[in-house]
Amino acid sequence: MREMTLLKVSESGQVYDVELPNLKVTRDQGGGYFVHGRGHFEFFQELDAAERKRRQLELESGFGGRFP
């Protein structure tokens, strides 16, 4: 049996990979930014807030792999 990647779709229709091994901040086509990867999928209006959240999550969990 093959594992499937968990994908999420924003309101604008942009597709995000939630299972990335590292956290990533991506600008959404509809505006704003998503922090995604390692099981996370969170929206932020501003880039600074998204980057702060990404750094916080990386520090809390270490710098590699998905949350257990």
Biopython code that builds the backbone (N, CA, C, O; Angstrom):
import numpy as np
from Bio.PDB.StructureBuilder import StructureBuilder

atoms = [
    (1, "MET", "N", (0.843, -1.180, 0.000)),
    (1, "MET", "CA", (0.000, 0.000, 0.000)),
    (1, "MET", "C", (0.886, 1.241, 0.000)),
    (1, "MET", "O", (1.875, 1.294, 0.731)),
    (2, "ARG", "N", (0.552, 2.210, -0.789)),
    (2, "ARG", "CA", (1.332, 3.433, -0.931)),
    (2, "ARG", "C", (0.727, 4.553, -0.098)),
    (2, "ARG", "O", (-0.486, 4.761, -0.121)),
    (3, "GLU", "N", (1.568, 5.277, 0.640)),
    (3, "GLU", "CA", (1.073, 6.420, 1.413)),
    (3, "GLU", "C", (0.803, 7.583, 0.474)),
    (3, "GLU", "O", (1.519, 7.791, -0.505)),
    (4, "MET", "N", (-0.242, 8.334, 0.790)),
    (4, "MET", "CA", (-0.591, 9.499, -0.015)),
    (4, "MET", "C", (-0.192, 10.769, 0.730)),
    (4, "MET", "O", (-0.286, 10.839, 1.955)),
    (5, "THR", "N", (0.247, 11.756, -0.017)),
    (5, "THR", "CA", (0.617, 13.043, 0.547)),
    (5, "THR", "C", (-0.644, 13.802, 0.933)),
    (5, "THR", "O", (-1.621, 13.823, 0.184)),
    (6, "LEU", "N", (-0.615, 14.431, 2.120)),
    (6, "LEU", "CA", (-1.745, 15.233, 2.564)),
    (6, "LEU", "C", (-1.639, 16.615, 1.929)),
    (6, "LEU", "O", (-0.675, 17.345, 2.159)),
    (7, "LEU", "N", (-2.634, 16.956, 1.136)),
    (7, "LEU", "CA", (-2.690, 18.260, 0.479)),
    (7, "LEU", "C", (-3.872, 19.043, 1.019)),
    (7, "LEU", "O", (-4.907, 18.470, 1.357)),
    (8, "LYS", "N", (-3.712, 20.356, 1.098)),
    (8, "LYS", "CA", (-4.802, 21.251, 1.490)),
    (8, "LYS", "C", (-4.952, 22.289, 0.387)),
    (8, "LYS", "O", (-3.983, 22.649, -0.281)),
    (9, "VAL", "N", (-6.179, 22.762, 0.208)),
    (9, "VAL", "CA", (-6.467, 23.756, -0.819)),
    (9, "VAL", "C", (-6.992, 25.016, -0.149)),
    (9, "VAL", "O", (-7.910, 24.961, 0.669)),
    (10, "SER", "N", (-6.400, 26.154, -0.501)),
    (10, "SER", "CA", (-6.846, 27.433, 0.063)),
    (10, "SER", "C", (-8.102, 27.890, -0.665)),
    (10, "SER", "O", (-8.495, 27.293, -1.667)),
    (11, "GLU", "N", (-8.730, 28.949, -0.161)),
    (11, "GLU", "CA", (-9.938, 29.495, -0.794)),
    (11, "GLU", "C", (-9.679, 29.951, -2.222)),
    (11, "GLU", "O", (-10.590, 29.953, -3.050)),
    (12, "SER", "N", (-8.426, 30.343, -2.517)),
    (12, "SER", "CA", (-8.101, 30.797, -3.871)),
    (12, "SER", "C", (-7.886, 29.632, -4.831)),
    (12, "SER", "O", (-7.783, 29.830, -6.042)),
    (13, "GLY", "N", (-7.818, 28.417, -4.289)),
    (13, "GLY", "CA", (-7.613, 27.243, -5.124)),
    (13, "GLY", "C", (-6.181, 26.765, -5.191)),
    (13, "GLY", "O", (-5.888, 25.775, -5.860)),
    (14, "GLN", "N", (-5.280, 27.458, -4.503)),
    (14, "GLN", "CA", (-3.878, 27.047, -4.483)),
    (14, "GLN", "C", (-3.725, 25.820, -3.589)),
    (14, "GLN", "O", (-4.340, 25.740, -2.525)),
    (15, "VAL", "N", (-2.900, 24.863, -4.024)),
    (15, "VAL", "CA", (-2.721, 23.596, -3.316)),
    (15, "VAL", "C", (-1.408, 23.629, -2.534)),
    (15, "VAL", "O", (-0.375, 24.068, -3.039)),
    (16, "TYR", "N", (-1.474, 23.150, -1.282)),
    (16, "TYR", "CA", (-0.308, 23.135, -0.400)),
    (16, "TYR", "C", (-0.044, 21.723, 0.102)),
    (16, "TYR", "O", (-0.970, 20.990, 0.446)),
    (17, "ASP", "N", (1.232, 21.354, 0.139)),
    (17, "ASP", "CA", (1.657, 20.062, 0.683)),
    (17, "ASP", "C", (1.864, 20.232, 2.179)),
    (17, "ASP", "O", (2.766, 20.954, 2.604)),
    (18, "VAL", "N", (1.037, 19.574, 2.979)),
    (18, "VAL", "CA", (1.098, 19.696, 4.432)),
    (18, "VAL", "C", (2.149, 18.745, 5.013)),
    (18, "VAL", "O", (2.556, 18.902, 6.164)),
    (19, "GLU", "N", (2.584, 17.772, 4.231)),
    (19, "GLU", "CA", (3.521, 16.759, 4.705)),
    (19, "GLU", "C", (4.978, 17.044, 4.349)),
    (19, "GLU", "O", (5.821, 16.154, 4.460)),
    (20, "LEU", "N", (5.288, 18.267, 3.923)),
    (20, "LEU", "CA", (6.682, 18.591, 3.640)),
    (20, "LEU", "C", (7.537, 18.302, 4.868)),
    (20, "LEU", "O", (7.068, 18.483, 5.992)),
    (21, "PRO", "N", (8.780, 17.858, 4.685)),
    (21, "PRO", "CA", (9.625, 17.563, 5.844)),
    (21, "PRO", "C", (10.058, 18.816, 6.608)),
    (21, "PRO", "O", (10.426, 18.729, 7.780)),
    (22, "ASN", "N", (10.019, 19.963, 5.961)),
    (22, "ASN", "CA", (10.379, 21.226, 6.606)),
    (22, "ASN", "C", (9.219, 22.205, 6.473)),
    (22, "ASN", "O", (8.405, 22.101, 5.556)),
    (23, "LEU", "N", (9.157, 23.149, 7.394)),
    (23, "LEU", "CA", (8.126, 24.189, 7.332)),
    (23, "LEU", "C", (8.473, 25.186, 6.239)),
    (23, "LEU", "O", (9.644, 25.477, 5.996)),
    (24, "LYS", "N", (7.449, 25.700, 5.589)),
    (24, "LYS", "CA", (7.641, 26.633, 4.490)),
    (24, "LYS", "C", (6.576, 27.720, 4.570)),
    (24, "LYS", "O", (5.445, 27.458, 4.980)),
    (25, "VAL", "N", (6.937, 28.938, 4.177)),
    (25, "VAL", "CA", (5.977, 30.039, 4.061)),
    (25, "VAL", "C", (5.783, 30.302, 2.575)),
    (25, "VAL", "O", (6.747, 30.528, 1.844)),
    (26, "THR", "N", (4.519, 30.269, 2.131)),
    (26, "THR", "CA", (4.208, 30.470, 0.717)),
    (26, "THR", "C", (3.125, 31.537, 0.584)),
    (26, "THR", "O", (2.125, 31.527, 1.301)),
    (27, "ARG", "N", (3.352, 32.461, -0.356)),
    (27, "ARG", "CA", (2.343, 33.492, -0.638)),
    (27, "ARG", "C", (1.188, 32.841, -1.385)),
    (27, "ARG", "O", (1.396, 32.105, -2.351)),
    (28, "ASP", "N", (-0.028, 33.116, -0.932)),
    (28, "ASP", "CA", (-1.211, 32.564, -1.575)),
    (28, "ASP", "C", (-1.647, 33.453, -2.729)),
    (28, "ASP", "O", (-1.499, 34.673, -2.666)),
    (29, "GLN", "N", (-2.180, 32.852, -3.774)),
    (29, "GLN", "CA", (-2.649, 33.607, -4.937)),
    (29, "GLN", "C", (-3.755, 34.591, -4.571)),
    (29, "GLN", "O", (-3.912, 35.619, -5.230)),
    (30, "GLY", "N", (-4.521, 34.285, -3.524)),
    (30, "GLY", "CA", (-5.608, 35.156, -3.098)),
    (30, "GLY", "C", (-5.169, 36.220, -2.102)),
    (30, "GLY", "O", (-5.996, 36.999, -1.628)),
    (31, "GLY", "N", (-3.876, 36.264, -1.778)),
    (31, "GLY", "CA", (-3.349, 37.208, -0.795)),
    (31, "GLY", "C", (-3.074, 36.507, 0.517)),
    (31, "GLY", "O", (-3.698, 35.492, 0.828)),
    (32, "GLY", "N", (-2.164, 37.030, 1.271)),
    (32, "GLY", "CA", (-1.784, 36.432, 2.537)),
    (32, "GLY", "C", (-0.745, 35.338, 2.340)),
    (32, "GLY", "O", (-0.249, 35.122, 1.235)),
    (33, "TYR", "N", (-0.424, 34.648, 3.438)),
    (33, "TYR", "CA", (0.644, 33.656, 3.432)),
    (33, "TYR", "C", (0.221, 32.436, 4.237)),
    (33, "TYR", "O", (-0.495, 32.552, 5.232)),
    (34, "PHE", "N", (0.667, 31.273, 3.799)),
    (34, "PHE", "CA", (0.426, 30.040, 4.539)),
    (34, "PHE", "C", (1.746, 29.486, 5.048)),
    (34, "PHE", "O", (2.741, 29.445, 4.325)),
    (35, "VAL", "N", (1.738, 29.058, 6.313)),
    (35, "VAL", "CA", (2.831, 28.260, 6.869)),
    (35, "VAL", "C", (2.363, 26.821, 6.724)),
    (35, "VAL", "O", (1.303, 26.453, 7.231)),
    (36, "HIS", "N", (3.157, 26.003, 6.031)),
    (36, "HIS", "CA", (2.749, 24.622, 5.810)),
    (36, "HIS", "C", (3.949, 23.693, 5.836)),
    (36, "HIS", "O", (5.089, 24.105, 5.621)),
    (37, "GLY", "N", (3.661, 22.437, 6.105)),
    (37, "GLY", "CA", (4.686, 21.410, 6.240)),
    (37, "GLY", "C", (4.648, 20.831, 7.643)),
    (37, "GLY", "O", (4.152, 21.464, 8.575)),
    (38, "ARG", "N", (5.179, 19.613, 7.783)),
    (38, "ARG", "CA", (5.203, 18.913, 9.075)),
    (38, "ARG", "C", (3.824, 18.858, 9.736)),
    (38, "ARG", "O", (3.723, 18.907, 10.962)),
    (39, "GLY", "N", (2.770, 18.757, 8.938)),
    (39, "GLY", "CA", (1.416, 18.644, 9.478)),
    (39, "GLY", "C", (0.742, 19.976, 9.760)),
    (39, "GLY", "O", (-0.388, 19.993, 10.250)),
    (40, "HIS", "N", (1.392, 21.081, 9.469)),
    (40, "HIS", "CA", (0.830, 22.411, 9.732)),
    (40, "HIS", "C", (0.242, 23.023, 8.470)),
    (40, "HIS", "O", (0.703, 22.767, 7.357)),
    (41, "PHE", "N", (-0.794, 23.842, 8.674)),
    (41, "PHE", "CA", (-1.426, 24.585, 7.587)),
    (41, "PHE", "C", (-2.128, 25.774, 8.227)),
    (41, "PHE", "O", (-3.283, 25.677, 8.643)),
    (42, "GLU", "N", (-1.414, 26.905, 8.303)),
    (42, "GLU", "CA", (-1.951, 28.092, 8.980)),
    (42, "GLU", "C", (-1.840, 29.313, 8.075)),
    (42, "GLU", "O", (-0.832, 29.505, 7.396)),
    (43, "PHE", "N", (-2.893, 30.142, 8.074)),
    (43, "PHE", "CA", (-2.941, 31.345, 7.250)),
    (43, "PHE", "C", (-2.576, 32.576, 8.060)),
    (43, "PHE", "O", (-2.936, 32.693, 9.232)),
    (44, "PHE", "N", (-1.858, 33.494, 7.424)),
    (44, "PHE", "CA", (-1.498, 34.785, 8.016)),
    (44, "PHE", "C", (-1.653, 35.865, 6.956)),
    (44, "PHE", "O", (-1.348, 35.638, 5.785)),
    (45, "GLN", "N", (-2.123, 37.034, 7.360)),
    (45, "GLN", "CA", (-2.262, 38.162, 6.432)),
    (45, "GLN", "C", (-0.905, 38.740, 6.050)),
    (45, "GLN", "O", (-0.695, 39.142, 4.906)),
    (46, "GLU", "N", (0.017, 38.780, 7.015)),
    (46, "GLU", "CA", (1.308, 39.445, 6.807)),
    (46, "GLU", "C", (2.456, 38.441, 6.789)),
    (46, "GLU", "O", (2.447, 37.448, 7.516)),
    (47, "LEU", "N", (3.441, 38.722, 5.945)),
    (47, "LEU", "CA", (4.622, 37.860, 5.827)),
    (47, "LEU", "C", (5.390, 37.773, 7.145)),
    (47, "LEU", "O", (5.837, 36.692, 7.530)),
    (48, "ASP", "N", (5.549, 38.906, 7.840)),
    (48, "ASP", "CA", (6.295, 38.901, 9.105)),
    (48, "ASP", "C", (5.685, 37.950, 10.121)),
    (48, "ASP", "O", (6.409, 37.218, 10.796)),
    (49, "ALA", "N", (4.366, 37.951, 10.239)),
    (49, "ALA", "CA", (3.684, 37.070, 11.188)),
    (49, "ALA", "C", (3.866, 35.606, 10.794)),
    (49, "ALA", "O", (4.064, 34.749, 11.656)),
    (50, "ALA", "N", (3.800, 35.320, 9.502)),
    (50, "ALA", "CA", (3.983, 33.945, 9.024)),
    (50, "ALA", "C", (5.404, 33.466, 9.297)),
    (50, "ALA", "O", (5.604, 32.332, 9.732)),
    (51, "GLU", "N", (6.384, 34.316, 9.048)),
    (51, "GLU", "CA", (7.785, 33.935, 9.296)),
    (51, "GLU", "C", (8.044, 33.737, 10.789)),
    (51, "GLU", "O", (8.773, 32.822, 11.173)),
    (52, "ARG", "N", (7.453, 34.588, 11.636)),
    (52, "ARG", "CA", (7.608, 34.414, 13.086)),
    (52, "ARG", "C", (7.047, 33.071, 13.535)),
    (52, "ARG", "O", (7.661, 32.377, 14.345)),
    (53, "LYS", "N", (5.877, 32.704, 13.009)),
    (53, "LYS", "CA", (5.259, 31.428, 13.360)),
    (53, "LYS", "C", (6.119, 30.257, 12.882)),
    (53, "LYS", "O", (6.295, 29.280, 13.610)),
    (54, "ARG", "N", (6.652, 30.350, 11.671)),
    (54, "ARG", "CA", (7.515, 29.292, 11.141)),
    (54, "ARG", "C", (8.734, 29.102, 12.034)),
    (54, "ARG", "O", (9.089, 27.973, 12.371)),
    (55, "ARG", "N", (9.373, 30.202, 12.416)),
    (55, "ARG", "CA", (10.556, 30.106, 13.290)),
    (55, "ARG", "C", (10.188, 29.537, 14.658)),
    (55, "ARG", "O", (10.930, 28.726, 15.211)),
    (56, "GLN", "N", (9.047, 29.957, 15.206)),
    (56, "GLN", "CA", (8.592, 29.448, 16.506)),
    (56, "GLN", "C", (8.387, 27.933, 16.439)),
    (56, "GLN", "O", (8.846, 27.204, 17.318)),
    (57, "LEU", "N", (7.710, 27.471, 15.414)),
    (57, "LEU", "CA", (7.458, 26.034, 15.268)),
    (57, "LEU", "C", (8.749, 25.246, 15.082)),
    (57, "LEU", "O", (8.894, 24.146, 15.616)),
    (58, "GLU", "N", (9.685, 25.811, 14.324)),
    (58, "GLU", "CA", (10.970, 25.130, 14.125)),
    (58, "GLU", "C", (11.736, 25.009, 15.439)),
    (58, "GLU", "O", (12.324, 23.967, 15.728)),
    (59, "LEU", "N", (11.726, 26.065, 16.221)),
    (59, "LEU", "CA", (12.442, 26.034, 17.497)),
    (59, "LEU", "C", (11.796, 25.080, 18.488)),
    (59, "LEU", "O", (12.493, 24.414, 19.253)),
    (60, "GLU", "N", (10.464, 25.007, 18.481)),
    (60, "GLU", "CA", (9.750, 24.127, 19.399)),
    (60, "GLU", "C", (9.961, 22.646, 19.075)),
    (60, "GLU", "O", (9.970, 21.800, 19.969)),
    (61, "SER", "N", (10.127, 22.347, 17.794)),
    (61, "SER", "CA", (10.173, 20.943, 17.394)),
    (61, "SER", "C", (11.538, 20.472, 16.899)),
    (61, "SER", "O", (11.692, 19.293, 16.579)),
    (62, "GLY", "N", (12.513, 21.341, 16.827)),
    (62, "GLY", "CA", (13.768, 20.994, 16.185)),
    (62, "GLY", "C", (13.664, 21.344, 14.714)),
    (62, "GLY", "O", (12.627, 21.830, 14.263)),
    (63, "PHE", "N", (14.718, 21.103, 13.968)),
    (63, "PHE", "CA", (14.759, 21.583, 12.594)),
    (63, "PHE", "C", (14.621, 20.499, 11.542)),
    (63, "PHE", "O", (15.151, 20.649, 10.441)),
    (64, "GLY", "N", (13.940, 19.432, 11.840)),
    (64, "GLY", "CA", (13.746, 18.423, 10.811)),
    (64, "GLY", "C", (12.636, 17.464, 11.157)),
    (64, "GLY", "O", (12.399, 17.158, 12.326)),
    (65, "GLY", "N", (11.965, 16.998, 10.144)),
    (65, "GLY", "CA", (10.936, 15.982, 10.321)),
    (65, "GLY", "C", (9.597, 16.507, 10.766)),
    (65, "GLY", "O", (9.459, 17.648, 11.205)),
    (66, "ARG", "N", (8.628, 15.650, 10.642)),
    (66, "ARG", "CA", (7.241, 15.976, 10.997)),
    (66, "ARG", "C", (7.039, 15.778, 12.491)),
    (66, "ARG", "O", (7.726, 14.979, 13.128)),
    (67, "PHE", "N", (6.077, 16.526, 13.041)),
    (67, "PHE", "CA", (5.716, 16.316, 14.447)),
    (67, "PHE", "C", (5.269, 14.879, 14.643)),
    (67, "PHE", "O", (4.613, 14.311, 13.770)),
    (68, "PRO", "N", (5.616, 14.279, 15.786)),
    (68, "PRO", "CA", (5.178, 12.891, 16.026)),
    (68, "PRO", "C", (3.671, 12.800, 16.207)),
    (68, "PRO", "O", (3.139, 11.710, 16.416)),
]
sb = StructureBuilder()
sb.init_structure("model")
sb.init_model(0)
sb.init_chain("A")
sb.init_seg("    ")
for serial, (resi, resn, name, xyz) in enumerate(atoms, 1):
    if name == "N":
        sb.init_residue(resn, " ", resi, " ")
    sb.init_atom(name, np.array(xyz, "f"), 0.0, 1.0, " ", f" {name:<3s}", serial, name[0])
structure = sb.get_structure()
